[in-house]
Amino acid sequence: MTRMLLQSRQNPWEFSACIPDGAKGVGCFSVKQTFTLGTGTGGSTCGIYVNTDPTNFYISDNLNTTALPVIAANWSLPAQYTSIKALYGKYRPISAGIRATYVGSTISDQGIIVGGLVNGGVSASSFAGKTSDQWAALTKDYLASPLRNGLEITWAPDDIEDTAQFLYITGSAASNNFTPNPPYMALQVYGCNAATPGILMVDVVVNYEGQFSSQTFLPGGLTAPAPAEPGWFERIQNVMVDYPNVLPAIGQALSGAVAAKLQGGSLLAGMANGYLGSRVMDKTGLPRKALKYEL
């Protein structure tokens, strides 16, 4: 179970898991949504902010007509919020990720994309009207990349309470001044072309473990609780300590340790953007970051 949780933390788009602490009456569920972001007339920025709270799920800055972020007044509910609320009374976040891929013109792909993790004590409204350097200063972990490279963000808890504690699923979305306890993910584009809708395709996923609110319908059926695994959080943290939570979606640099494993680097090839990439690529045709699932 701890290994499955580690897989989910490193690659939330393909793996989900439950917390291996022996909790009873729980089941896993995921929220996955796709967004298309771009700029409006006179605008040169767009962005998205994603929280692990299934009530206060996201704020999108789409079709912006200015050069600086515009933050909506309230957080938005996920598409299937009614189903979530009907099945689960409490939740705890397992893993989450934002994968932003540039899908605009390759001739006029100017601009930068900056994203990262934000401390739960910083509200989304704090990012309104901020320049790129002011925006980055509000995060606890960020990376800036050319817009054409996109960005991939994976969520990480600050401490065990961010992921082990069950929280109530409340009734309505909060204002942008809301400050969640766990960190949340944020992404913003600066300096791109105006009036270009649909330059970013954003794939958002958040994996949860929920406490059932009714015994009349149990998704996944009746299952025996898994035994608790001592030290699950610390074991995962030890693996994740050197794992970057923000990377370009393409053109990711491979570490020296990974290169050494690839037969002394003989399988590495130079890419057009200056990074090293594997000669043998996965089914997407893009270089992938090395994942470590051994605890």
C-alpha positions in Angstrom: 0.0 0.0 0.0 2.8 2.4 0.8 4.4 1.7 -2.6 1.1 2.4 -4.3 0.8 5.7 -2.5 4.3 6.6 -3.6 3.3 5.8 -7.2 0.4 8.1 -6.9 2.4 10.9 -5.4 4.9 10.8 -8.3 2.4 10.2 -11.1 -1.1 11.2 -10.1 -2.4 11.0 -13.6 -2.0 7.3 -13.8 -2.1 6.0 -10.2 -4.4 6.4 -7.2 -4.2 4.8 -3.8 -5.5 4.9 -0.2 -3.6 5.9 2.9 -2.1 2.8 4.5 -3.2 3.6 8.1 -5.9 1.0 8.4 -8.8 3.4 8.1 -12.3 1.8 7.9 -15.3 2.7 5.8 -13.3 4.5 3.2 -12.9 4.3 -0.6 -10.7 6.0 -3.2 -12.0 8.5 -5.8 -10.5 10.9 -8.3 -11.5 14.2 -9.8 -10.1 14.8 -13.3 -10.9 17.8 -15.5 -9.4 19.3 -18.6 -9.2 23.1 -19.2 -8.3 25.1 -22.3 -6.6 28.5 -21.4 -5.7 31.4 -23.6 -5.7 35.2 -23.8 -8.4 37.7 -24.8 -8.1 41.0 -26.8 -5.2 43.0 -25.4 -4.3 40.3 -22.9 -1.0 38.5 -22.5 -1.6 36.2 -19.5 -3.7 33.3 -18.4 -3.5 30.8 -15.5 -5.2 28.3 -13.2 -5.2 27.6 -9.5 -6.1 24.1 -8.2 -6.8 23.2 -4.6 -7.1 19.7 -3.1 -10.4 20.7 -1.4 -13.2 19.2 -3.6 -15.5 22.1 -2.7 -13.0 24.9 -3.5 -11.5 23.1 -6.5 -10.1 25.6 -9.0 -9.9 29.2 -10.2 -9.1 29.8 -13.8 -7.8 33.0 -15.4 -9.0 32.5 -19.0 -9.3 35.0 -21.9 -7.7 37.7 -19.8 -7.6 41.1 -21.4 -4.7 42.5 -19.3 -1.0 41.8 -18.8 -1.5 40.7 -15.1 -3.5 38.0 -13.4 -7.2 38.5 -12.8 -8.5 36.2 -10.0 -12.2 35.2 -9.9 -14.2 36.2 -6.9 -14.9 32.7 -5.8 -13.4 29.2 -6.1 -15.3 26.8 -8.4 -16.8 23.4 -7.7 -15.6 20.3 -9.7 -17.9 19.1 -12.4 -19.2 16.1 -10.4 -19.4 17.7 -7.0 -23.0 16.6 -6.5 -22.0 13.0 -6.9 -19.0 13.4 -4.6 -21.2 15.0 -1.9 -23.8 12.3 -2.2 -21.3 9.5 -1.6 -18.7 10.9 0.8 -19.0 12.9 4.0 -15.3 13.5 4.6 -12.2 13.3 2.4 -8.4 13.5 2.6 -6.2 14.3 -0.4 -3.9 11.6 -1.7 -2.1 13.2 -4.7 -2.7 15.8 -7.3 -1.2 17.3 -10.5 -1.4 19.9 -13.2 0.0 19.1 -16.6 -0.1 22.2 -18.9 0.8 21.5 -22.6 1.3 24.3 -25.2 -1.0 23.7 -28.1 -0.8 27.1 -29.8 1.1 28.3 -32.9 4.7 27.2 -33.0 5.5 30.4 -35.0 4.3 32.8 -32.3 4.9 31.0 -29.1 6.4 33.8 -27.1 6.0 34.1 -23.3 6.9 32.3 -20.1 5.0 29.9 -17.9 5.6 29.9 -14.1 4.0 27.6 -11.6 4.5 25.8 -8.4 3.1 25.0 -4.9 1.6 27.7 -2.7 1.5 27.6 1.1 -2.0 27.2 2.4 -1.8 30.5 4.3 -1.6 32.5 1.0 -5.0 33.2 -0.6 -5.6 33.0 -4.3 -6.6 36.6 -4.3 -3.0 37.5 -3.4 -1.9 36.7 -7.0 -4.2 39.3 -8.6 -2.3 42.0 -10.4 1.1 40.6 -9.7 4.0 40.6 -12.1 5.9 37.4 -12.7 8.5 38.0 -10.1 6.0 39.2 -7.5 3.9 36.1 -8.4 6.8 33.7 -7.9 7.6 35.3 -4.5 4.2 34.2 -3.2 4.9 30.5 -3.8 6.9 28.1 -1.7 8.2 26.2 -4.7 8.2 27.4 -8.3 9.7 27.0 -11.7 9.7 29.3 -14.7 9.9 27.8 -18.2 9.4 28.9 -21.8 5.8 28.8 -22.7 6.4 26.2 -25.5 7.8 23.7 -22.9 4.6 23.7 -20.8 4.8 22.8 -17.1 4.0 19.8 -14.9 3.2 20.3 -11.2 2.7 17.5 -8.7 1.2 18.3 -5.3 3.1 17.6 -2.0 1.9 17.9 1.6 3.8 20.0 4.1 3.3 17.5 6.9 1.4 14.4 7.7 -1.8 16.3 8.7 -2.1 17.6 5.2 -2.8 14.2 3.9 -3.8 11.9 6.8 -6.6 14.0 8.4 -10.2 13.6 7.2 -11.9 17.0 6.3 -15.6 17.7 5.9 -17.0 18.3 2.4 -18.7 21.6 2.9 -21.7 23.0 1.0 -20.6 25.8 -1.2 -17.4 27.3 -2.7 -15.6 30.0 -0.8 -14.3 33.4 -1.9 -10.8 33.9 -3.3 -9.7 35.1 0.1 -10.1 31.6 1.4 -6.8 30.1 2.8 -6.7 26.3 2.7 -4.6 24.5 5.2 -2.7 22.2 2.8 -0.7 23.7 -0.1 -2.3 24.2 -3.4 -1.0 24.3 -7.0 -0.8 27.4 -9.1 0.2 28.2 -12.7 0.3 31.5 -14.7 1.5 32.5 -18.2 3.1 35.9 -18.8 4.0 37.8 -22.0 2.3 35.6 -24.6 0.4 36.9 -27.6 -2.9 38.7 -27.2 -6.2 37.3 -28.5 -5.0 33.7 -28.7 -7.6 31.5 -27.0 -6.7 27.8 -26.6 -2.9 28.1 -26.3 -2.7 25.8 -23.2 -4.3 22.4 -22.7 -4.4 21.8 -18.9 -5.0 18.3 -17.5 -5.9 18.5 -13.8 -6.3 15.5 -11.5 -6.8 15.1 -7.7 -7.0 11.7 -6.1 -8.8 11.4 -2.8 -9.8 8.9 -0.1 -13.3 9.5 1.2 -15.4 8.3 4.1 -18.7 6.9 2.9 -21.7 8.9 4.1 -24.2 6.1 3.4 -24.3 2.3 3.7 -27.0 1.9 1.0 -24.5 2.3 -1.8 -20.8 1.6 -1.5 -18.6 2.3 -4.6 -16.2 -0.6 -5.0 -18.2 -2.9 -2.8 -17.6 -4.3 0.6 -13.9 -4.6 1.2 -11.9 -5.5 4.3 -9.7 -2.6 5.6 -6.0 -3.0 4.7 -3.7 -3.4 7.7 -1.9 -0.3 8.9 1.7 0.2 7.7 3.9 1.9 10.3 6.0 4.8 9.1 4.2 5.1 5.7 4.5 8.9 5.6 8.2 9.1 6.6 9.1 6.3 4.1 7.5 8.2 1.3 9.0 11.5 2.3 12.5 10.0 2.3 12.0 8.9 -1.4 10.4 12.2 -2.4 13.0 14.5 -0.8 15.0 14.7 -4.0 12.0 14.6 -6.3 11.1 17.9 -8.0 7.5 18.9 -7.8 7.6 21.3 -10.7 9.1 20.4 -14.1 8.7 21.4 -17.7 6.2 19.2 -19.5 8.8 18.6 -22.2 12.5 18.9 -22.4 13.1 17.6 -18.9 16.7 17.3 -17.8 17.8 13.9 -16.7 19.9 13.6 -13.6 23.4 12.2 -13.6 22.3 9.2 -11.6 19.6 8.4 -14.2 22.1 8.9 -17.1 24.5 6.5 -15.5 21.8 3.8 -15.3 21.2 4.3 -19.1 24.4 2.3 -19.9 26.8 5.1 -19.0 24.7 7.7 -20.9 25.0 5.9 -24.2 21.2 6.0 -24.6 21.0 9.8 -24.2 20.6 12.1 -27.2 20.8 15.9 -27.4 17.5 17.6 -27.9 16.8 20.9 -29.8 16.1 22.7 -26.6 19.5 21.8 -25.2 18.3 19.2 -22.7 19.2 15.5 -22.7 16.5 13.1 -23.7 16.4 9.3 -23.9 16.9 7.8 -27.4 14.2 5.3 -26.6 11.1 7.4 -25.8 7.8 6.3 -24.3 4.5 6.1 -26.2 4.0 9.9 -26.1 7.2 10.5 -28.0 8.4 12.9 -25.3 11.1 12.4 -22.6 9.7 11.4 -19.3 11.1 12.0 -15.8 12.5 9.1 -14.0 10.2 7.7 -11.3 11.4 5.7 -8.3 8.8 3.4 -6.7 11.2 1.4 -4.5 11.0 2.3 -0.8 
